Amino acid sequence: MIETYYIQGMSCNGCRSHVEKLLREVSGVREVTVELENGKAVIEMDDPIMIADFQKALQKDTDRYLITQEKETKACCNTSAPEVKKKGEGTGVFYCPMYCEGDKTYTKMGDCPVCGMDLVEEVKTKVVLYTCTEHPEIKEESPGYCPLCKKELVVLEEVSSEEKNYQLLSKKMWIAVICTLPVFCIAMSDMIPQNPLMKLLRGTQWNWIQLLLSIPVVFYAARMFFERAYKSLRNRHYNMFTLIGIGAGSAWVFSVLAVIFPQLIPMDFKTATGEVHVYFEATTVILTLALLGQLLEAKAHSKTNNAIKELLKLVPNTAYRIINGNEEIIGIDKIVLGDILRVKPGDRIPVDGILTDGSTIVDEAMITGEAIPVQKEKGDVLHSGTVNGKQSFLMQATRVGEETLLAQIIEMVNNAGKSKAPIQKLADRISGYFVPVVVGVAFITAIIWGIYGPEPSVVYGFINAIAVLIIACPCALGLATPMSVMVGVGKGAQSGVLVKNAEVLEKMTAIDTLVVDKTGTLTEGSPSVVQIVWEASTKKEELLSVLFAVNQHSEHPLGAAISQYAKEKGAEKRAVRDFEAVIGKGVIAMVSNQSVYVGNLELMEEYGVTVSDRIKEVALKEQKKGRTVSYVAVAKKIEGIIILEDLIKAGAKEEIEKLKQKGISVVMLTGDHEKTANAVAKKLGEIPCKANMLPQDKLAYIDELQKKGQIVAMAGDGINDAPALAKSDIGIAMGTGTDVAIESASVTLVKGDLSGIDKAYVLSKKVMKNVKQNLFFAIVYNAVGIPIAAGVLYPFFGVLLSPMIAALAMSFSSVSVIGNALRLQKIRL
């Protein structure tokens, strides 16, 4: 028997695993599944077990967990329970995309307490809700009609947490831009001859205006940077937010003091009119640019789980259930084990099950990656998300919900994505050492000037410390990677190579193994007629017209290929009657009062067609090459065979050789039969290959290579490739493939051409070299600028670097980085 309970007190995946372990130890329990997002525990047991026994087991080493048979929303004991989400409102489970704390999850959208990155919501199969376009307050779990206006209900489209965060950042960005532009214009007006703004107001009054305009930027739009900087200092996990917070914050604090208490500032740091130079424009511009980066990052996060979302689209929202001979429409979540369902022509199969009545052809490309549909008879297994042909049939549900194969593939994509060891950005690694050094230098500068400097020594110490912090502001260091990546990714897009992020480019330079799917990646992905072998007495032109007539009615890919071939050879149209598709064998029809048979050997034998030994020998020889053979008979007399093959893409062999020369090993994986796989591998230069590979097999193979220390790139185009693409260090999708494969991959080749892999490899090498050059510029600039700002030249030359000059130098460093990044526009791929 199976019972459902609810657990309070779980706050992360570690809690979930611990609860499952404790419940499994209860005598009589066969299996336990605990879901963190809704606090649900599904327990399979031999006989009924008292809930007190479960509670006793949970309190074995802690009193934080409480088990109930009713769903509760309040926390138990002294721990925070997960936020309970209503149906249709997402999972309510968030994680850090950098996995700073491993698999730890959170119940609310926010920042990672370690690195400050925005948390990302986990995507899983969820209940679909229906609403009325006229009355959005109506939310039903099943399709139907609005109780108020009787209009048909539609699927409720919810806004993801990532999208809400993006919208909030967009709002903040507009506020920052509106406030920053006038501050920047006021500050830059000094460069205009006879500064016109000074005729309207005095400099001190403009400074007060800049102060007021900077407040919304600092305390609202960019407040998160200072909060993240504080967290990074508290956790001693220094990153770019630390630099932004210290640099921009110091400039703003200094400027505020200069406006409110100008008498504290020495004359050496004032203009000829006695006004103090302020840095509100530096503060607001730095924060606004940083906010733009966060906005672009949020947009990327909103697409992070698109691969899973595309998979979820494969599951229909409703199904047709048969009860006592009557048909009813139900929501997909209402299906239970043993239900009899009707699947209509063209529909997607709702759950895993067994065909109980009828027969059909099912497109299972999402599982096998093969274009040819599979014949299904009574007793055959069916999988959720696969597409039915034009035959209606009945099936019995054997797996529902998260037990279906499609749900398992979704889970594999989820887990594969999380299992990647995130690359720590080079700039952040440098910042880990750079930030403490800069802060230390600024602190030492203030002390030394305070003790040994001229009067007022304390103010001199403060000013020079501020100069150190301003000149060390992370503009150049922060721009080093994103500018190179932005220009490099744009260059790649012009060449048909779409790259998702900088991490991809960094990893691409290190790959040593390329795993390639066969169908649609190395081959065209659909069968084509290679040759027709006729019997000596056959009239070829007349037979081509017969083939064209019969197969133009066929829905099978083989029939479509034969029909297309005959049409291209100039076949004439002929009248056809009594057309019949014999599932799994071929087609029969009457043309010019003669019976025509096109199909496999079983079809010929069934209708008494005698096949000559010569034709059988040729057919067997072609089948050993991995090709498909269809026999043609007219009036029960064999006329020849049609040889079909999924052709290898032009240039595929050359591109593989080119990659081998770069030291990259190439391995082919396919769900196709071994003979076909070996034949293709031989034509591509005897590359290693593995056949009969299901999605989980491809995933396991990638994992095995990675455990050996290999850096693996995976190229594929089908839904069945999605888990392996996500698991690999670099996933490469053919742009001609499925949306799921493209979303699971890190790189997309728009033209579906293997030459794009080499282009992506060259691009990554060039971009990462440019990034390192930029970081070198930024570091050298700081190595020279910081000591000067600290006043190291003052004892020898009497030279001090004012914060104004420090800001100018900071801008110059950024310009040098941008100029170097723009050179990537001229590289050749």
C-alpha positions in Angstrom: 0.0 0.0 0.0 1.1 3.6 -0.7 0.3 6.6 1.6 1.1 10.3 1.4 2.3 12.3 4.3 3.7 15.9 4.8 6.9 16.8 6.5 7.6 20.1 8.2 11.0 21.4 9.1 13.0 20.6 5.9 15.1 23.6 4.5 17.5 22.0 2.0 18.2 18.9 0.0 20.4 17.7 2.8 17.2 17.7 5.0 15.3 15.8 2.4 17.9 13.1 2.1 18.1 12.7 5.9 14.3 12.4 6.2 14.2 9.7 3.5 16.9 7.8 5.3 15.1 7.9 8.6 11.8 6.9 7.2 13.3 3.9 5.3 14.6 2.6 8.6 11.0 2.1 9.9 10.1 -1.6 10.0 7.7 -2.5 7.2 8.6 0.4 4.8 9.5 -0.7 1.3 10.2 2.6 -0.4 10.2 6.3 0.4 10.2 9.4 -1.8 10.4 12.8 -0.2 9.9 16.0 -2.2 11.4 19.2 -0.8 9.4 21.7 -2.8 6.1 20.7 -1.3 7.2 18.9 1.8 5.5 15.7 0.6 6.6 12.1 1.5 5.2 9.2 -0.5 5.7 5.9 1.5 5.2 2.4 0.2 4.6 -0.1 3.0 3.6 -3.8 3.4 1.0 -3.1 6.1 -0.5 0.1 7.7 2.0 1.8 10.0 1.1 4.2 12.8 2.1 7.8 12.2 3.6 7.9 15.7 6.1 5.3 14.5 7.2 7.6 11.7 7.4 10.6 14.1 9.5 8.5 16.5 11.9 7.6 13.7 12.2 11.3 12.6 13.0 12.3 16.2 15.8 9.8 16.4 18.6 12.5 16.4 16.7 15.8 16.2 13.3 17.3 17.0 13.2 19.6 13.9 10.9 17.4 11.7 7.2 16.8 12.1 5.2 14.4 10.0 1.4 14.9 9.4 -1.3 13.6 7.1 -2.5 17.1 6.5 -0.6 19.7 4.6 0.6 22.5 7.0 2.3 25.8 6.2 3.8 26.7 9.5 7.3 25.9 10.7 8.1 23.2 13.2 10.3 23.7 16.2 13.0 26.3 15.8 13.8 25.8 12.2 12.5 27.5 9.0 10.3 25.3 7.0 10.2 25.7 3.2 7.8 28.2 1.8 4.8 26.2 0.6 3.9 27.1 -3.0 0.5 27.0 -4.4 -0.2 24.9 -7.5 1.0 26.6 -10.6 3.4 28.9 -8.8 6.7 27.2 -9.6 8.7 24.9 -7.3 9.7 27.5 -4.6 13.1 25.9 -4.5 16.1 28.1 -5.3 19.8 27.4 -5.6 23.1 29.2 -6.3 24.2 28.8 -10.0 27.8 28.7 -8.7 26.9 25.9 -6.1 29.0 27.7 -3.4 27.4 25.5 -0.8 27.0 22.3 -2.9 23.4 21.2 -3.3 22.0 23.5 -0.6 18.7 25.1 -1.6 16.7 28.0 -0.4 12.9 28.7 -0.2 13.0 32.3 -1.3 14.4 34.3 -4.3 17.5 36.3 -3.2 21.3 36.5 -3.2 23.7 33.7 -2.5 25.1 34.4 1.0 28.6 33.4 -0.2 29.2 34.8 -3.6 26.3 37.3 -3.9 24.9 35.8 -7.2 21.2 35.8 -7.8 19.6 32.5 -6.8 17.9 30.5 -9.6 14.6 28.7 -9.3 14.6 25.0 -9.9 12.3 23.8 -12.7 10.4 20.6 -12.4 7.2 19.1 -13.7 4.3 21.1 -12.1 0.6 21.1 -12.2 -1.0 23.1 -15.0 -3.7 25.5 -14.0 -6.5 26.9 -16.2 -8.0 30.4 -16.1 -10.5 32.6 -17.8 -9.3 35.5 -20.0 -12.2 37.6 -18.8 -12.0 36.5 -15.1 -8.3 35.9 -14.2 -9.3 35.2 -10.6 -10.7 31.9 -11.7 -8.1 29.1 -11.4 -9.0 25.5 -12.0 -6.9 22.3 -12.0 -8.8 20.8 -15.0 -9.9 22.2 -18.4 -13.5 23.3 -18.7 -15.6 26.5 -18.8 -15.6 29.6 -16.7 -18.4 29.4 -14.0 -19.1 33.1 -14.5 -19.1 33.8 -18.2 -19.0 30.2 -19.6 -16.0 30.9 -21.8 -13.6 28.0 -22.3 -10.7 28.1 -19.8 -7.1 28.5 -21.1 -3.8 27.4 -19.7 -2.5 29.9 -17.1 0.9 31.2 -18.1 2.9 32.1 -15.0 5.8 34.6 -14.7 9.0 32.9 -13.4 11.0 34.3 -10.4 13.9 35.0 -12.8 11.6 37.0 -15.1 10.3 39.0 -12.1 13.8 39.7 -11.0 14.7 40.9 -14.5 11.7 43.2 -14.5 12.8 44.7 -11.1 16.3 45.2 -12.4 15.0 46.9 -15.5 13.0 49.3 -13.4 16.2 50.1 -11.3 18.2 50.5 -14.4 15.9 53.1 -15.8 16.0 55.0 -12.5 19.8 54.8 -12.4 20.1 56.1 -16.0 17.7 58.9 -15.5 19.6 60.1 -12.4 23.1 59.4 -13.7 22.9 61.3 -17.0 22.4 64.7 -15.5 25.1 64.1 -12.9 27.5 63.1 -15.7 26.6 66.2 -17.8 27.1 68.5 -14.8 30.5 67.0 -14.0 31.6 67.1 -17.7 30.5 70.7 -18.2 33.9 71.8 -17.0 35.3 70.7 -20.3 33.0 73.1 -22.2 34.6 76.6 -22.8 33.1 79.2 -20.6 31.1 76.6 -18.7 27.5 77.7 -19.4 26.2 75.9 -16.3 28.2 78.1 -14.0 26.2 81.1 -15.3 23.1 79.5 -13.9 24.3 78.4 -10.5 27.5 78.3 -8.5 29.7 75.2 -8.4 28.7 74.4 -4.8 25.0 74.5 -5.8 25.6 72.1 -8.7 27.4 69.8 -6.2 24.3 69.7 -4.0 22.2 68.8 -7.1 24.6 66.0 -7.9 24.4 64.8 -4.3 20.6 64.7 -4.4 20.6 62.9 -7.8 23.0 60.3 -6.6 20.9 59.3 -3.6 18.4 57.2 -5.6 21.2 55.4 -7.4 23.2 54.6 -4.3 20.3 53.8 -1.9 17.8 52.2 -4.3 19.0 51.2 -7.8 22.5 50.0 -6.7 21.9 49.3 -3.1 22.4 45.5 -3.7 26.0 46.1 -4.6 26.8 47.5 -1.2 24.8 44.7 0.5 26.7 42.1 -1.4 30.0 43.8 -0.7 29.2 43.7 3.0 28.3 40.0 2.8 31.6 39.3 0.9 33.6 41.1 3.6 31.7 39.3 6.4 32.2 35.9 4.7 35.7 36.7 3.6 34.7 35.6 0.1 36.1 38.6 -1.9 34.7 39.2 -5.4 33.8 41.9 -7.9 31.0 43.1 -5.6 33.6 43.8 -2.9 35.6 46.0 -5.3 32.5 47.8 -6.6 31.2 48.5 -3.0 34.5 49.8 -1.7 35.5 51.8 -4.7 32.2 53.4 -5.5 31.2 53.7 -1.9 34.5 55.5 -1.0 34.1 58.0 -3.9 30.6 58.8 -2.8 31.4 59.2 0.9 34.3 61.5 0.0 32.1 63.5 -2.3 29.4 63.9 0.4 31.9 65.0 2.9 33.3 67.5 0.4 29.9 69.0 -0.2 28.8 69.2 3.5 32.2 69.9 5.1 34.3 71.6 2.4 36.4 73.3 5.1 38.0 70.0 6.0 39.5 69.6 2.5 43.1 71.1 2.1 43.5 73.9 -0.5 45.8 71.6 -2.6 42.7 69.6 -3.5 40.5 72.6 -4.4 40.0 74.5 -7.6 41.1 78.1 -8.1 37.7 79.3 -6.9 38.0 77.3 -3.7 35.6 74.5 -4.7 36.3 70.9 -4.0 36.2 68.4 -6.9 33.5 65.8 -6.2 33.1 62.3 -7.7 29.4 61.8 -7.9 29.7 61.1 -11.6 32.3 58.4 -11.0 30.1 56.8 -8.4 26.9 56.8 -10.4 28.5 55.8 -13.7 30.3 52.9 -12.1 27.1 51.7 -10.3 25.0 52.1 -13.4 27.4 50.1 -15.6 27.5 47.4 -12.9 23.7 47.4 -12.8 23.7 46.9 -16.6 25.8 43.8 -16.1 23.4 42.5 -13.5 20.5 43.1 -15.9 22.2 41.1 -18.7 23.0 38.4 -16.2 19.4 38.2 -15.0 18.3 37.9 -18.6 20.6 35.0 -19.1 19.4 33.4 -15.8 15.8 33.6 -17.1 17.0 31.3 -19.9 19.1 29.0 -17.8 16.3 26.3 -17.5 14.9 26.7 -21.0 16.1 23.1 -21.9 13.8 21.7 -19.2 11.0 24.1 -20.1 11.2 22.8 -23.7 11.0 19.3 -22.4 8.0 20.1 -20.3 6.3 21.4 -23.5 6.3 17.8 -24.8 3.8 16.7 -22.1 0.2 17.5 -23.1 -1.9 19.3 -20.6 -4.9 17.0 -20.9 -5.7 13.4 -21.7 -8.7 11.3 -22.7 -9.6 8.8 -20.0 -12.1 5.9 -20.7 -14.4 5.0 -17.8 -17.2 2.5 -18.4 -16.9 3.0 -22.1 -17.3 6.8 -21.8 -14.6 9.3 -22.7 -13.7 12.2 -20.5 -11.1 14.9 -20.7 -8.9 15.2 -17.6 -5.8 17.1 -16.5 -2.5 15.2 -16.9 -1.9 15.3 -13.1 -5.2 13.4 -12.6 -4.0 10.2 -14.4 -3.3 7.3 -12.0 -1.7 3.9 -12.5 -4.0 1.5 -14.4 -6.1 4.2 -16.2 -7.2 3.4 -19.7 -6.5 6.3 -22.0 -7.3 7.0 -25.6 -4.6 8.6 -27.8 -5.9 10.3 -30.9 -4.1 10.8 -34.2 -1.3 13.4 -34.0 -1.5 13.7 -30.2 1.4 13.3 -27.8 1.3 10.3 -25.6 0.5 11.6 -22.1 2.2 9.1 -19.8 4.2 5.9 -20.1 2.1 2.8 -20.6 1.2 -0.3 -22.7 -0.8 -0.3 -25.9 -4.0 -2.4 -25.1 -6.2 -1.9 -28.2 -5.2 -1.0 -31.8 -1.9 -0.4 -33.6 -0.1 2.7 -34.8 3.2 4.2 -35.7 4.9 6.4 -33.1 7.6 9.0 -33.6 10.1 8.3 -30.8 12.9 10.6 -32.1 12.9 12.4 -28.6 14.2 9.1 -27.2 16.3 7.4 -29.9 17.1 10.4 -32.0 16.2 8.4 -35.1 13.9 9.9 -37.7 12.1 6.7 -38.7 8.9 6.1 -36.6 8.4 2.9 -34.8 5.6 0.4 -35.3 3.5 -0.2 -32.1 1.2 -3.2 -31.6 -0.8 -4.6 -28.7 1.4 -5.1 -25.7 4.2 -2.7 -26.8 5.6 0.0 -24.5 4.7 3.6 -25.1 6.5 6.7 -23.7 5.2 10.1 -22.5 5.9 12.9 -25.0 6.3 10.8 -28.1 4.0 11.6 -31.0 1.3 9.3 -32.3 0.7 8.8 -36.0 -2.7 8.9 -37.6 -4.2 5.9 -35.8 -6.3 6.1 -32.7 -5.6 3.5 -30.0 -6.1 2.7 -26.3 -3.3 2.4 -23.7 -3.0 1.6 -20.0 -1.0 3.9 -17.8 2.0 2.1 -16.1 4.1 5.2 -15.1 2.8 8.6 -14.2 4.2 11.9 -12.9 7.9 11.9 -12.1 8.1 8.1 -12.9 7.8 8.6 -16.7 10.8 8.4 -19.0 10.3 12.0 -20.0 10.3 13.1 -16.4 13.5 11.1 -15.8 15.2 12.8 -18.8 14.1 16.1 -17.3 15.7 15.1 -14.0 18.9 14.0 -15.8 19.2 17.4 -17.5 18.7 19.0 -14.1 21.3 16.9 -12.4 23.8 17.1 -15.2 23.6 20.8 -15.2 24.2 21.0 -11.4 27.0 18.4 -11.5 29.3 20.7 -13.4 32.2 22.1 -11.3 31.7 25.9 -11.9 34.8 27.7 -13.1 35.8 30.5 -10.8 36.2 33.6 -13.0 39.8 34.7 -13.5 39.0 38.2 -12.5 37.3 37.0 -9.2 40.3 34.9 -8.4 42.6 37.9 -8.8 40.1 40.0 -6.8 40.4 37.5 -4.0 43.9 38.7 -3.4 43.6 42.2 -4.9 40.8 43.5 -2.6 42.5 42.8 0.7 45.8 44.3 -0.7 44.1 47.5 -1.9 42.2 48.0 1.4 45.4 47.3 3.3 47.4 49.8 1.2 44.6 52.5 1.7 44.6 51.8 5.4 48.4 52.0 5.7 48.5 55.1 3.5 46.0 56.9 5.9 48.1 55.9 8.9 51.5 56.9 7.5 50.2 60.2 6.2 48.4 60.8 9.5 51.7 60.3 11.4 54.3 61.7 9.1 52.4 63.9 6.7 52.2 67.8 6.7 49.4 69.5 8.5 46.5 68.8 8.4 48.0 65.3 8.4 44.8 63.4 9.1 43.0 65.0 6.2 46.0 64.3 3.9 45.9 60.7 5.0 42.2 60.5 4.3 42.4 62.1 0.9 45.3 59.9 -0.2 43.6 56.8 1.0 40.5 57.8 -1.0 42.8 58.3 -4.1 44.1 54.8 -3.6 40.6 53.3 -3.5 39.4 55.4 -6.5 42.4 54.5 -8.7 41.9 50.9 -7.7 38.2 50.9 -8.6 37.4 47.7 -10.5 36.4 49.3 -13.9 39.3 47.9 -15.8 39.4 44.6 -14.0 35.6 44.3 -14.2 35.6 45.1 -17.9 38.5 42.8 -18.8 36.4 39.7 -19.2 32.9 40.9 -20.3 34.2 43.3 -23.0 36.3 40.5 -24.6 33.5 38.1 -24.3 30.9 40.5 -25.7 33.0 41.3 -28.7 34.1 37.7 -29.2 30.6 36.3 -28.9 29.4 38.9 -31.5 32.1 37.8 -33.8 31.2 34.2 -33.3 27.5 35.0 -34.1 28.6 36.6 -37.4 30.3 33.3 -38.3 27.3 31.1 -37.2 28.7 30.1 -33.8 26.4 31.1 -30.9 28.1 31.0 -27.5 26.2 31.4 -24.2 28.8 32.7 -21.8 32.4 33.3 -20.9 32.7 30.0 -19.0 32.0 28.2 -22.3 34.9 30.0 -24.0 37.3 29.3 -21.2 36.4 25.6 -21.1 36.5 25.2 -24.9 40.2 25.9 -25.0 40.8 22.8 -22.8 38.7 20.1 -24.5 40.5 16.9 -25.5 37.6 14.7 -26.4 34.6 15.3 -28.8 31.6 13.0 -28.5 29.4 13.2 -31.6 25.8 12.0 -32.1 25.2 10.4 -35.5 21.8 11.2 -36.8 21.4 14.8 -37.7 24.9 15.7 -36.6 27.2 13.6 -38.7 24.4 12.6 -41.1 21.6 14.5 -42.7 19.0 13.1 -40.3 16.5 11.8 -42.8 16.6 8.9 -45.3 17.4 9.5 -49.0 17.3 7.1 -52.0 20.8 6.1 -52.9 20.0 3.7 -55.7 17.3 1.5 -57.2 18.3 -2.0 -58.4 15.9 -3.2 -61.1 15.3 -6.6 -62.5 16.6 -6.8 -66.1 13.1 -6.8 -67.6 11.7 -3.9 -65.7 10.6 -0.7 -67.5 12.3 1.9 -65.2 10.3 5.0 -66.3 7.0 3.3 -65.9 7.9 1.9 -62.5 9.1 5.3 -61.2 5.7 6.7 -62.0 4.1 3.8 -60.1 6.4 4.4 -57.1 5.6 8.1 -57.2 1.9 7.4 -57.3 1.9 4.9 -54.4 4.3 6.7 -52.0 2.9 10.2 -52.3 0.1 8.9 -50.1 2.4 7.4 -47.5 3.1 9.2 -44.2 6.2 7.2 -43.5 9.6 9.0 -44.0 10.8 6.1 -46.2 7.7 6.6 -48.5 8.3 10.4 -48.5 12.0 9.8 -49.6 11.0 7.4 -52.4 8.2 9.7 -53.6 10.7 12.7 -53.6 13.3 10.7 -55.6 10.7 9.6 -58.2 9.5 13.1 -58.6 13.0 14.5 -59.1 13.5 11.8 -61.8 10.5 13.2 -63.7 7.9 10.5 -62.8 4.4 11.2 -64.0 1.3 11.3 -61.8 -1.0 8.3 -61.9 -4.4 7.5 -60.3 -4.2 5.3 -57.2 -7.0 3.4 -55.5 -7.4 1.0 -52.5 -4.3 2.4 -50.8 -3.4 0.7 -47.6 -0.5 1.1 -45.2 0.5 -2.2 -43.6 2.0 -1.1 -40.3 5.7 -2.1 -39.9 5.9 -3.7 -43.4 5.0 -1.2 -46.2 2.2 -0.1 -48.5 -0.1 -1.7 -51.1 -2.3 -0.1 -53.7 -3.9 -0.5 -57.1 -2.3 1.5 -60.0 -3.6 1.0 -63.6 -5.6 -2.0 -62.4 -2.5 -3.7 -61.1 -1.6 -4.4 -57.5 1.6 -2.7 -56.3 3.6 -3.7 -53.2 6.4 -1.6 -51.7 7.9 -2.6 -48.4 10.2 -5.0 -46.6 10.7 -8.8 -47.2 8.0 -9.7 -44.7 5.4 -7.8 -46.9 6.5 -9.7 -50.0 6.2 -13.0 -48.2 2.8 -12.2 -46.7 1.4 -11.5 -50.2 3.1 -14.4 -52.0 5.7 -12.4 -53.9 8.7 -14.5 -55.0 12.0 -12.7 -54.6 14.9 -13.8 -56.8 18.2 -14.9 -55.2 20.0 -12.1 -57.0 17.8 -9.4 -55.5 18.1 -11.0 -52.1 21.8 -11.1 -52.3 22.0 -7.5 -53.3 19.6 -6.5 -50.5 21.7 -8.4 -47.9 24.9 -6.8 -49.1 23.4 -3.3 -48.8 21.9 -4.0 -45.3 25.4 -5.0 -44.1 26.4 -1.5 -45.0 23.8 -0.1 -42.7 21.3 0.8 -45.4 17.6 0.3 -45.5 16.1 -1.8 -48.3 12.5 -1.6 -49.7 11.3 -4.2 -52.2 9.0 -3.3 -55.2 6.6 -5.8 -56.7 3.8 -5.4 -59.3 1.1 -8.0 -59.8 3.0 -10.2 -57.3 6.1 -10.1 -59.5 9.3 -8.7 -58.0 10.6 -5.7 -60.0 13.6 -4.5 -57.9 14.7 -3.0 -54.6 15.1 0.6 -53.4 18.2 1.3 -51.3 17.9 4.2 -48.8 20.5 5.7 -46.5 20.8 8.6 -44.1 23.7 10.3 -45.9 26.8 11.6 -44.2 26.9 15.4 -44.2 29.3 17.0 -46.7 32.6 17.8 -45.2 32.0 15.9 -42.0 35.0 13.6 -42.6 37.3 16.5 -43.3 36.2 18.4 -40.2 36.9 15.4 -38.0 40.4 15.0 -39.4 41.0 18.7 -38.7 40.0 18.3 -35.1 42.2 15.2 -34.8 45.1 17.3 -35.9 44.5 19.7 -33.1 44.8 16.7 -30.6 41.1 16.2 -30.0 39.8 12.6 -29.9 36.5 12.0 -31.7 33.9 9.3 -30.6 30.5 8.7 -32.2 27.5 7.7 -30.1 24.1 6.7 -31.6 20.9 5.0 -30.8 21.0 3.3 -34.2 21.8 -0.4 -34.8 25.4 -1.6 -34.6 25.7 -2.4 -38.4 24.6 1.1 -39.4 26.8 2.7 -36.8 29.9 0.8 -37.8 29.3 1.6 -41.5 29.1 5.3 -40.8 32.1 5.3 -38.5 34.2 3.5 -41.2 33.2 6.2 -43.8 34.3 8.9 -41.4 37.8 7.5 -41.0 37.4 4.5 -38.7 36.5 6.6 -35.7 35.5 4.8 -32.4 31.7 4.4 -32.1 29.1 3.0 -29.7 25.6 1.9 -30.9 22.2 1.3 -29.3 22.8 4.2 -26.9 19.8 5.5 -25.0 19.8 9.0 -23.3 21.0 7.5 -20.0 23.7 5.5 -21.8 25.1 8.6 -23.5 25.0 10.4 -20.1 26.9 7.6 -18.4 29.5 7.5 -21.1 30.2 11.2 -20.8 30.4 10.8 -17.0 32.9 8.0 -17.4 35.2 10.0 -19.6 35.0 13.0 -17.2 36.0 10.7 -14.3 39.1 9.8 -16.2 40.0 13.5 -16.3 39.1 14.2 -19.9 37.5 17.5 -20.9 34.6 16.5 -23.0 32.6 18.4 -25.7 29.4 16.8 -26.9 27.8 17.6 -30.3 24.2 16.6 -30.9 20.8 17.7 -32.3 18.0 15.6 -30.7 16.0 15.6 -27.5 17.7 12.3 -26.6 21.0 14.2 -26.6 19.8 16.8 -24.1 21.1 15.1 -20.9 24.5 14.3 -22.4 24.8 17.9 -23.8 24.0 19.3 -20.3 26.4 16.9 -18.6 29.4 17.5 -20.9 31.9 20.2 -20.2 30.9 21.8 -23.5 27.5 21.0 -25.2 27.4 21.8 -28.9 24.0 21.8 -30.6 23.2 21.8 -34.3 21.0 24.8 -35.1 19.0 22.5 -37.4 18.1 20.3 -34.4 15.5 20.4 -31.7 14.9 23.4 -29.4 15.6 21.2 -26.4 19.1 20.2 -27.7 19.9 23.8 -28.4 18.8 25.0 -25.0 20.8 22.2 -23.3 23.9 23.1 -25.2 26.6 25.7 -24.4 27.3 26.4 -28.1 24.9 26.3 -31.0 26.1 26.0 -34.6 23.4 27.9 -36.6 24.1 26.1 -39.9 24.3 22.7 -38.3 27.8 22.4 -40.0 30.6 20.6 -38.2 33.0 23.3 -39.4 31.5 25.4 -36.7 33.2 23.3 -34.0 36.6 24.3 -35.3 35.5 27.9 -35.5 34.3 27.8 -31.9 37.6 26.3 -30.8 39.6 29.0 -32.6 37.3 31.7 -31.2 37.7 30.5 -27.6 41.5 30.6 -28.0 41.5 34.1 -29.3 39.0 35.4 -26.8 40.8 33.9 -23.7 44.1 35.3 -25.0 42.4 38.8 -25.2 41.0 38.4 -21.7 44.4 37.7 -20.3 45.8 40.7 -22.1 43.1 42.9 -20.6 43.7 41.5 -17.1 47.4 42.2 -17.6 46.6 45.9 -18.5 44.4 46.2 -15.5 46.8 44.7 -13.1 49.9 46.7 -14.4 47.8 49.9 -14.2 47.0 49.2 -10.6 50.5 48.1 -9.8 51.8 51.5 -11.0 48.8 53.7 -10.1 48.2 52.6 -6.5 51.7 53.5 -5.2 51.5 56.9 -6.9 48.1 57.5 -5.4 49.5 56.5 -2.0 52.0 59.3 -2.3 55.2 57.3 -2.9 56.5 60.1 -5.2 55.9 62.9 -2.7 59.1 62.6 -0.7 61.2 62.7 -3.9 59.3 65.1 -6.2 56.6 66.7 -4.0 54.0 65.1 -6.3 50.5 64.1 -5.0 47.9 62.3 -7.0 44.6 64.0 -6.3 41.4 61.9 -6.5 40.5 63.9 -9.7 43.6 62.7 -11.5 43.0 59.2 -10.0 39.6 59.2 -11.6 41.1 60.2 -14.9 43.7 57.5 -14.7 41.0 55.0 -13.9 39.1 56.0 -17.0 42.2 55.6 -19.1 42.7 52.1 -17.9 39.1 51.3 -19.0 39.6 52.8 -22.4 42.7 50.6 -23.0 40.8 47.5 -22.0 37.9 48.3 -24.3 40.3 49.2 -27.2 42.1 45.9 -26.9 38.8 44.0 -26.8 37.6 45.6 -30.0 40.5 44.1 -31.8 38.6 40.8 -31.7 36.3 42.2 -34.4 39.1 41.7 -36.9 40.0 38.1 -36.2 39.5 35.4 -38.9 37.6 32.2 -38.0 
